[in-house]
């Protein structure tokens, strides 16, 4: 697919910010609150803020490289600039794509959970069915023009951020300013390892900023706006997560948040606003999930199109008409639907953060050792990003491995398989053209 098929300048700064926040809010606060609280106890709002700091350190390298070479491939182009057409580039690109597909499955199941829970219909097969339907709808919306998607994301961002903020404030006021989650002490049931593990999982709620780098070729004035869009998106989401985390902890104890898991925010709204609050939360959750899915598919389809153009992954049309990107949207939808049906939220999140942080370490190392002078990056910032990634990933794998060692082993094995398959493919297809 030629670069001219991308519509240069079709995304504004507003649209890019909405795209980034659309993925982050949809995946983060609704799907992960219970899991983060389970690991970090009453300190879970601070763990979400710490995750923003880790993501912010990592974003430095993306901003520096993308300013020099804005591209529709985003992350794939950063990897290619650092390592060339190698298994490390191809495998890391696929890990990023898979982490985004896992994110889509995560959001789709969250959509089903929130939509059905008020009616007491939260059975597995109904959630799975709704997950498949919303994924199919997101694929269809992505066939629209970029400008329409930008407005769609902007409207969704206003509903999500405004709605979540109001609900969180209402919960805090109804609780009289108290913090129920910390009734037994802020550090009760928490540990340094648990907090670090929760921070690592929380990074999954911020990795949506990478969608902005994947849209670089279509962003207006990308040299200036890529960095601005990423910083604004991270700051908005960190603020939203902190407010919502405190609001949730004001209404519910840690045990109640963990018990509610996938439906924690709606349960937090119940003491303050009753059934009306639950319905309002469901509406915001549905909007968040749909816009998050659309934004994620928008970005990953473009990144994979670039990787396909570089002949680093195979592609087959299977008789379908249209562009390569359209075919990839169908494939992404199918894989996301299968994952949403077969895995639960905790399993999806665990594998997703493993894939993402491994890929991020590879990017940070490439910028530090091969691109730093070219993009004028400060070494100490990149080194801190690598240390932070390894520390929170190690803590998360240790904590999760104690409960589900098979899940950690399977995730690590999947990383190895991805790189081996890419090495085999590139060996059989050595020519880049």
KELUMMI-306763 format. One line per field, with one value per residue (C-alpha): residue in three letters; z, x, y. Coordinates in steps of 0.001 Angstrom, whole numbers, plus 524288, in hexadecimal, padded with zeros to 5 digits. Each point is the difference from the previous one (the first is absolute). Layout:
resn (Ala, ...)
pz (Z, ...)
px (X, ...)
py (Y, ...)
***
This chain:
resn (Unk, Unk, Unk, Unk, Unk, Unk, Unk, Unk, Unk, Unk, Unk, Unk, Unk, Unk, Unk, Unk, Unk, Unk, Unk, Unk, Unk, Unk, Unk, Unk, Unk, Unk, Unk, Unk, Unk, Unk, Unk, Unk, Unk, Unk, Unk, Unk, Unk, Unk, Unk, Unk, Unk, Unk, Unk, Unk, Unk, Unk, Unk, Unk, Unk, Unk, Unk, Unk, Unk, Unk, Unk, Unk, Unk, Unk, Unk, Unk, Unk, Unk, Unk, Unk, Unk, Unk, Unk, Unk, Unk, Unk, Unk, Unk, Unk, Unk, Unk, Unk, Unk, Unk, Unk, Unk, Unk, Unk, Unk, Unk, Unk, Unk, Unk, Unk, Unk, Unk, Unk, Unk, Unk, Unk, Unk, Unk, Unk, Unk, Unk, Unk, Unk, Unk, Unk, Unk, Unk, Unk, Unk, Unk, Unk, Unk, Unk, Unk, Unk, Unk, Unk, Unk, Unk, Unk, Unk, Unk, Unk, Unk, Unk, Unk, Unk, Unk, Unk, Unk, Unk, Unk, Unk, Unk, Unk, Unk, Unk, Unk, Unk, Unk, Unk, Unk, Unk, Unk, Unk, Unk, Unk, Unk, Unk, Unk, Unk, Unk, Unk, Unk, Unk, Unk, Unk, Unk, Unk, Unk, Unk, Unk, Unk, Unk, Unk, Unk, Unk, Unk, Unk, Unk, Unk, Unk, Unk, Unk, Unk, Unk, Unk, Unk, Unk, Unk, Unk, Unk, Unk, Unk, Unk, Unk, Unk, Unk, Unk, Unk, Unk, Unk, Unk, Unk, Unk, Unk, Unk, Unk, Unk, Unk, Unk, Unk, Unk, Unk, Unk, Unk, Unk, Unk, Unk, Unk, Unk, Unk, Unk, Unk, Unk, Unk, Unk, Unk, Unk, Unk, Unk, Unk, Unk, Unk, Unk, Unk, Unk, Unk, Unk, Unk, Unk, Unk, Unk, Unk, Unk, Unk, Unk, Unk, Unk, Unk, Unk, Unk, Unk, Unk, Unk, Unk, Unk, Unk, Unk, Unk, Unk, Unk, Unk, Unk, Unk, Unk, Unk, Unk, Unk, Unk, Unk, Unk, Unk, Unk, Unk, Unk, Unk, Unk, Unk, Unk, Unk, Unk, Unk, Unk, Unk, Unk, Unk, Unk, Unk, Unk, Unk, Unk, Unk, Unk, Unk, Unk, Unk, Unk, Unk, Unk, Unk, Unk, Unk, Unk, Unk, Unk, Unk, Unk, Unk, Unk, Unk, Unk, Unk, Unk, Unk, Unk, Unk, Unk, Unk, Unk, Unk, Unk, Unk, Unk, Unk, Unk, Unk, Unk, Unk, Unk, Unk, Unk, Unk, Unk, Unk, Unk, Unk, Unk, Unk, Unk, Unk, Unk, Unk, Unk, Unk, Unk, Unk, Unk, Unk, Unk, Unk, Unk, Unk, Unk, Unk, Unk, Unk, Unk, Unk, Unk, Unk, Unk, Unk, Unk, Unk, Unk, Unk, Unk, Unk, Unk, Unk, Unk, Unk, Unk, Unk, Unk, Unk, Unk, Unk, Unk, Unk, Unk, Unk, Unk, Unk, Unk, Unk, Unk, Unk, Unk, Unk, Unk, Unk, Unk, Unk, Unk, Unk, Unk, Unk, Unk, Unk, Unk, Unk, Unk, Unk, Unk, Unk, Unk, Unk, Unk, Unk, Unk, Unk, Unk, Unk, Unk, Unk, Unk, Unk, Unk, Unk, Unk, Unk, Unk, Unk, Unk, Unk, Unk, Unk, Unk, Unk, Unk, Unk, Unk, Unk, Unk, Unk, Unk, Unk, Unk, Unk, Unk, Unk, Unk, Unk)
pz (80000, 7FC24, 809AB, 7F7E9, 80489, 80D4A, 800FC, 8048A, 80976, 801D6, 80EDA, 80883, 80D34, 8060F, 7F8A7, 803CC, 80E5E, 7FF4A, 7F957, 80ABF, 80B45, 7F91F, 800D3, 80D9C, 806EC, 7F93E, 803ED, 80CC5, 80A4E, 7FD19, 7FDB6, 80958, 80C71, 80729, 7FBC8, 803DB, 80D48, 80231, 7FE86, 806D7, 809EC, 8041B, 7F8C2, 7F2C6, 7FBB1, 80237, 7F89E, 7F45B, 800D9, 8013C, 7F3AC, 7F90A, 803F3, 7FA84, 7F358, 7FF74, 80111, 7F507, 7F76B, 7FF90, 7F615, 7F79D, 7FF9D, 7FC8C, 7F4C0, 7FAD0, 7FF54, 7F710, 7F7B7, 8017B, 7F9C8, 7FE68, 804EF, 80CA0, 808B8, 7F4A8, 7F9ED, 80CDE, 80100, 7F1B7, 801BB, 80B82, 7FBA8, 7F16E, 7F9E6, 80A6A, 80872, 80B66, 7F873, 7FA9F, 80CB1, 80835, 7F640, 8011C, 80ED8, 7FF70, 7F68A, 8086D, 80C48, 7F91A, 7FB97, 80E02, 8041A, 7F67B, 805DB, 80D9B, 7FC5F, 7F8E5, 80BE8, 80899, 7F6C9, 80192, 80EC8, 80230, 7F66F, 805D4, 80E97, 80347, 7FAE6, 80722, 7F306, 801E5, 7FAE0, 7F892, 7F2DE, 7FFA8, 80339, 7F585, 7F617, 802B6, 7FF76, 7F240, 7FBBF, 804F0, 7F996, 7F31B, 8017C, 8029C, 7F3AC, 7F83C, 805A5, 7FC2E, 7F1B5, 80191, 7FC7D, 809C1, 80258, 80437, 8092E, 80617, 802EC, 804CE, 8097A, 80486, 8035D, 806F9, 807BB, 804EE, 80485, 8068B, 806F3, 803F2, 8043D, 807C6, 806A7, 8043B, 804E8, 807AD, 80656, 80372, 8067A, 807A8, 8049D, 803C1, 80848, 80756, 7FB7C, 80671, 7F962, 802D7, 7F95B, 809DF, 80C1B, 8050D, 7FC59, 7F2C2, 80032, 804F6, 7F6F4, 7F7B2, 7FDB6, 7F7D8, 7F6E1, 7FEE8, 7FD42, 7F58C, 7F9EA, 7FFFF, 7F9A0, 7F55F, 7FD67, 80038, 7F4B0, 7F7A5, 802B3, 7F9D4, 7F476, 7F769, 7FE03, 7F5FE, 7F6F0, 7FDE0, 7FAE1, 7F6D4, 7FA2A, 7FDF6, 7F12D, 800D3, 80B1E, 7FCD7, 802CD, 8059E, 803E5, 809D3, 80307, 8026A, 80CAD, 8041F, 7FD7E, 807B4, 80BBF, 80069, 7FED8, 80AF5, 808DE, 7FDB3, 8028B, 80C30, 80586, 7FC90, 805DC, 80CA6, 801C7, 7FC99, 80888, 80BC7, 7FD2B, 7FF2A, 80C87, 806BC, 7FD8E, 80107, 8082F, 7F943, 801E8, 7F99D, 7F48A, 7FE0A, 80127, 7F5E5, 7F713, 7F22D, 804D7, 80AE0, 7FB2A, 7FECC, 80DB7, 80502, 7FA31, 806A1, 80DFF, 7FB1E, 7F546, 800FE, 7F3AE, 7F874, 802C3, 7FB8F, 7F31E, 7FDE5, 8022C, 7F672, 7F59E, 801D8, 7FFDE, 7F350, 7F96F, 8054B, 7FB1D, 7F25E, 7FDBF, 805C6, 7F6AA, 7F448, 80388, 8028F, 7F33D, 7F89D, 804D0, 7FF88, 7F239, 7FB22, 8073A, 7FAA4, 7F253, 80109, 80512, 7F4A9, 7F650, 805C6, 7FD5F, 80E3A, 8017A, 7F610, 7FA30, 7F8BA, 7FA16, 800F2, 7F4B0, 8071B, 7F83F, 804A0, 805BD, 8089F, 80B9A, 7FE19, 7FFF4, 80C5E, 806C6, 7FD63, 80507, 80C14, 802C4, 7FEFC, 8090E, 809E9, 7FFF9, 80250, 80B5F, 805E5, 7FFAD, 80536, 80A85, 80BE6, 80326, 80949, 7F640, 7F4D1, 80821, 804BE, 7F270, 7FA43, 80979, 7FE36, 7F13D, 800EC, 809DA, 7F8FA, 7F376, 8071C, 8059A, 7F243, 7FAFB, 80B51, 7FE08, 7F182, 80272, 80A7A, 7F83B, 7F1CD, 7FE76, 80B88, 7F8F4, 7F3F3, 8076F, 80A9C, 80B4C, 80DC5, 8040A, 80E55, 7FCBD, 7F740, 80A2E, 80A61, 7F6E9, 7FE24, 80EA2, 802EA, 7F5C8, 804DA, 80E51, 7FEA9, 7F661, 808E7, 80BBA, 7F882, 7FACE, 80D9B, 8063D, 7F561, 7FEF3, 80E30, 7FCD0, 7F1AE, 7FC43, 7F3CA, 7FB22, 801B0, 7F9D1, 7F493, 7FDF8, 8002C, 7F6E8, 7F6A3, 7FF91, 7FC57, 7F599, 7F9B9, 7FE67, 7FB13, 7F5CE, 7FB4C, 7FF19, 7F7E4, 7F70C, 7FD8B, 7FD3E, 7F57B, 7FAA6, 800D9, 7F599, 804F1, 7F300)
px (80000, 805A5, 80247, 7F717, 7F452, 801A3, 7F926, 80A99, 7FB24, 7F2C9, 80159, 80058, 80692, 7F27F, 7FD43, 80D23, 7FDEB, 7F25E, 805A0, 80A09, 7F6AA, 7F5C4, 8088B, 80517, 7F343, 7F8F1, 809FE, 804A4, 7F6DE, 7F492, 80753, 80B77, 7FB7B, 7FCCA, 80C81, 808A9, 7F93A, 80206, 80EB4, 8022B, 7F501, 7FB39, 80B38, 7FA5B, 7FD53, 80E66, 803F1, 7F856, 80737, 80D1B, 7FC88, 7FE41, 80DCF, 8055F, 7F87C, 80479, 80E49, 7FE0F, 7F901, 80C2E, 806A5, 7F3CD, 7FE94, 80E3B, 8003A, 7F269, 80326, 80B63, 7F8A9, 7F127, 7FA32, 7F35D, 80788, 803F6, 805ED, 803BB, 807B6, 806EB, 8041A, 80421, 8081C, 8070C, 801B4, 7FD08, 7F83F, 8031C, 7F8DE, 80150, 7F899, 7F5C8, 7FE03, 7FEE6, 7F668, 7F7AC, 80095, 7FAD9, 7F54B, 7FC43, 7FFCB, 7F690, 7F773, 7FFEE, 7FC2A, 7F4A4, 7FB99, 80137, 7F78A, 7F60B, 7FDE5, 7FEF8, 7F57E, 7F842, 801A2, 7FB49, 7F4C3, 7FA54, 802C1, 7F4CD, 7F658, 80640, 8034B, 80EAD, 8014B, 80C22, 7F9DE, 7F864, 80C42, 8075B, 7F543, 7FFC1, 80ED7, 7FFBD, 7F55B, 8070E, 80CBB, 7F8CF, 7FA1E, 80D55, 80564, 7F4BB, 801E6, 80E54, 7FC2A, 7FB7C, 80866, 80A5B, 7F996, 7F362, 8075D, 8068A, 7F2E9, 7FA9F, 80B5D, 7FED1, 7F1A7, 802CF, 80B35, 7F72D, 7F5BA, 809FC, 8085B, 7F4CF, 7F754, 80A94, 80400, 7F21B, 7FD77, 80CB5, 7FD46, 7F22D, 80546, 80A0F, 7F5E9, 7F640, 80A8A, 801EF, 80E03, 8040C, 8080D, 7F9A0, 80AB9, 809BD, 7F7AF, 809B4, 80BC4, 80536, 80A88, 7F76D, 800E3, 80A50, 80E89, 80ADC, 7FF52, 7F13B, 80086, 80A73, 7F819, 7F3CC, 807D2, 80463, 7F215, 7FBA2, 8091A, 7F653, 7F66A, 80940, 80610, 7F584, 8092A, 80711, 7F43B, 80435, 80D63, 7F94E, 7F826, 80BB4, 7FF08, 7F1EE, 8017D, 80074, 80D77, 804F0, 80D60, 7F957, 7F342, 80466, 806CA, 7F547, 7F54F, 80708, 802E1, 7F232, 7F9E2, 80841, 7FD65, 7F14B, 7FF3A, 80882, 7F715, 7F3C3, 80554, 803FE, 7F2C3, 7F87A, 808D1, 7FDDF, 7F165, 7FF34, 807BE, 7F6FE, 7F42F, 805A2, 809EB, 80B4F, 7F957, 7F39D, 8079C, 80722, 7F34D, 7F958, 80C21, 7FB01, 7F46E, 80698, 7FCE9, 7F180, 7FFB1, 8071A, 7F567, 7F500, 801A0, 80072, 7F5B5, 7F8E2, 7FB77, 800C6, 80E92, 8018F, 7F911, 807E9, 80C99, 7FB98, 7FD5A, 80D79, 80641, 7F93B, 8046C, 80DCE, 80101, 7FABC, 808B6, 80B9C, 7FE18, 7FEC3, 80C5A, 807EC, 7FC1E, 80275, 80E0E, 803E0, 7FAB1, 808DB, 80BCE, 7FE0D, 7FE14, 80D72, 805DA, 7F99C, 8058C, 80D74, 7FDDE, 80221, 7F348, 7F899, 7F33A, 7F521, 7F3C4, 7F792, 7F81F, 7FC06, 7FF4E, 805AF, 80CCE, 80974, 7FB9F, 7F1ED, 8042F, 807F2, 7F440, 7F867, 80B0B, 801AD, 7F18A, 7FFF7, 80BBC, 7FAA4, 7F2D8, 80652, 80807, 7F41F, 7F857, 80AB0, 806FF, 7FB7B, 80400, 80B20, 80626, 7FEC5, 80606, 80B63, 80434, 7FD7F, 808F8, 80AA7, 7FFD2, 7FFCA, 80AFA, 80905, 7FDC8, 8022F, 80D10, 80460, 7FC4E, 80697, 80C78, 7FFFB, 7FEA3, 80A98, 80A18, 7FD05, 7F787, 8032A, 8094C, 7F76E, 7F39A, 80702, 7FAB2, 80555, 80618, 7FC21, 7F187, 80074, 807C0, 7F5EC, 7F530, 806C5, 80222, 7F1DD, 7FACB, 80834, 7FCFA, 7F12A, 7FF6A, 8084B, 7F77F, 7F38D, 804D7, 80496, 7F307, 7F793, 808BB, 7FD64, 7F185, 80032, 80D6B, 7FA6A, 7FB70, 80D65, 806B8, 7F686, 801FD, 80ECF, 7FF3A, 7F777, 80A3C, 80A76, 7F750, 7FD1B, 80E79, 8032B, 7F533, 8045F, 80E15, 7FB8F, 7F79B, 80ACA, 809CE, 7F6F3, 7FD0C, 80D0C, 7FD8D, 7F9AF, 7FA61)
py (80000, 80CFC, 80AD3, 808D5, 7F80C, 8064B, 80D27, 80944, 80A4E, 7F986, 7FF05, 80C29, 80164, 7FEF4, 7F375, 7FA27, 8031B, 7FA37, 7F3F3, 7FDED, 80277, 7F7B5, 7F3ED, 802E3, 80302, 7F4EA, 7F5CB, 80563, 804D9, 7F6EA, 7F35E, 8011A, 806D6, 7F36A, 7F93C, 80B7F, 80104, 7F171, 801B4, 80D0C, 800FB, 80D6F, 80672, 7FC41, 80E32, 80309, 7F3AD, 80520, 80CFC, 7F8E7, 7F87A, 80D0C, 803B4, 7F332, 801FD, 80E1F, 7FC10, 7F63A, 809E7, 8088E, 7F71F, 7FEF3, 80EB1, 80254, 7F640, 80336, 80E73, 7FCE3, 7F624, 8007E, 7F3F5, 7F885, 7F441, 806AF, 7F5B0, 7F73F, 80B20, 802E6, 7F1D7, 7FF9F, 80C50, 7F9D8, 7F1DA, 7FF5C, 7F4ED, 7F5F1, 7F62F, 80977, 80A72, 7F6BD, 7F89D, 80C5B, 805D8, 7F3D7, 8007B, 80DE2, 7FC1B, 7F455, 8085C, 80929, 7F4AD, 7FAFA, 80DB8, 7FF56, 7F317, 805F4, 80B9B, 7F78E, 7F759, 80C1A, 8050E, 7F378, 7FFB1, 80DEC, 7FF26, 7F386, 80130, 80980, 7F5FC, 7F4A3, 7F989, 7FF38, 7F21C, 7FC29, 7FD34, 80CCE, 807D0, 7F896, 8028B, 80E92, 80052, 7FA6B, 80984, 80C24, 7FBA5, 7FE3A, 80D8E, 8060F, 7F9BF, 805EA, 80D9D, 7FF8B, 7FFD1, 80E25, 80BBB, 80435, 80D36, 7F962, 7F703, 80BDE, 80665, 7F2F4, 7FECA, 80E28, 7FE68, 7F342, 80609, 80AF5, 7F640, 7F717, 809EA, 808E1, 7F4AE, 7F928, 80C98, 80331, 7F239, 7FFC6, 80D34, 7FBA4, 7F3AE, 807CF, 80A0B, 7F56A, 7F998, 80CBC, 8011C, 7F346, 7F576, 7F2E4, 7F824, 80548, 7FDB0, 7F5E5, 80852, 803F6, 7F599, 7F4E0, 7F44A, 806BB, 7FDBE, 805B5, 7F445, 80106, 80E99, 7FE16, 7F4ED, 80882, 80AE2, 7F6A4, 7FBA7, 80E2D, 80321, 7F878, 80B05, 809F5, 7F910, 805F9, 80B83, 7F796, 80123, 80E11, 7FBF2, 7F663, 80B36, 808F8, 80091, 804B3, 809C4, 80E7A, 805E9, 7F30B, 80518, 808D6, 7F918, 7F1F0, 8039B, 80960, 7F5FD, 7F563, 808B2, 8059B, 7F278, 7FA4C, 80BA5, 7FF8D, 7F172, 8009D, 80A7A, 7F856, 7F366, 806C7, 80683, 7F3BB, 7F789, 808C5, 80090, 7F133, 7FE65, 809AD, 7F741, 7F254, 7F8B6, 7F939, 7F2E1, 8051F, 8059A, 7F31D, 7F85F, 808B4, 7FEC3, 802A4, 80804, 807D9, 80DBD, 7FD67, 7FA60, 80C12, 808C1, 7F881, 80556, 80E0C, 80020, 7F303, 7F92F, 80CBF, 80076, 7F1F8, 802BA, 80C6F, 7F878, 7F591, 80A62, 805FB, 7F27B, 7FC45, 80CA4, 7FE27, 7F214, 802B4, 80BD4, 7F8B4, 7F4AF, 808F3, 80783, 7F3B5, 7F97C, 80C90, 8007F, 7F1AF, 7FE0A, 80AD8, 7FADF, 7F246, 8057C, 8061B, 7F34B, 7F8C1, 809D7, 7FD57, 7F173, 7FC94, 7F878, 7F7AF, 8049C, 7F8FE, 80628, 7F3B6, 80550, 80C77, 80CBF, 80CDF, 804A9, 7F89B, 80830, 7FB92, 7F1C9, 80235, 8060C, 7F393, 7F76D, 80878, 7FF44, 7F134, 7FE58, 809C2, 7F919, 7F2B2, 80560, 806C1, 7F34E, 7F712, 80829, 8079A, 80DF3, 7FCAC, 7F692, 809B1, 80AEB, 7F7A6, 7FBA8, 80D7A, 8071C, 7F5B0, 801C3, 80EBE, 801C7, 7F670, 807A9, 80CD6, 7FB9D, 7FC46, 80D87, 8070E, 7F816, 802ED, 80E92, 7FFBB, 7F84E, 8037C, 80C26, 808BA, 80923, 800F6, 8037D, 807D6, 7F7F6, 80107, 7F30E, 800ED, 80111, 7F409, 7F84B, 80378, 7FB6A, 7F2D5, 7FE46, 80387, 7F688, 7F4A9, 802CF, 8009D, 7F4A7, 7F781, 8035A, 7FD19, 7F2F1, 7FC19, 803A9, 7F9EB, 7F418, 7FCB0, 7FE42, 7FC14, 7FAC0, 7F999, 80D4E, 80637, 7F445, 80056, 80E8D, 7FEF5, 7F44D, 807D6, 80AD7, 7F614, 7F9D5, 80D3E, 8030B, 7F247, 80073, 80D5A, 7FB6B, 7F45F, 80874, 809F1, 7F52C, 7FAA5, 80DA3, 8070D, 80A51, 80C7F, 8043A)
***
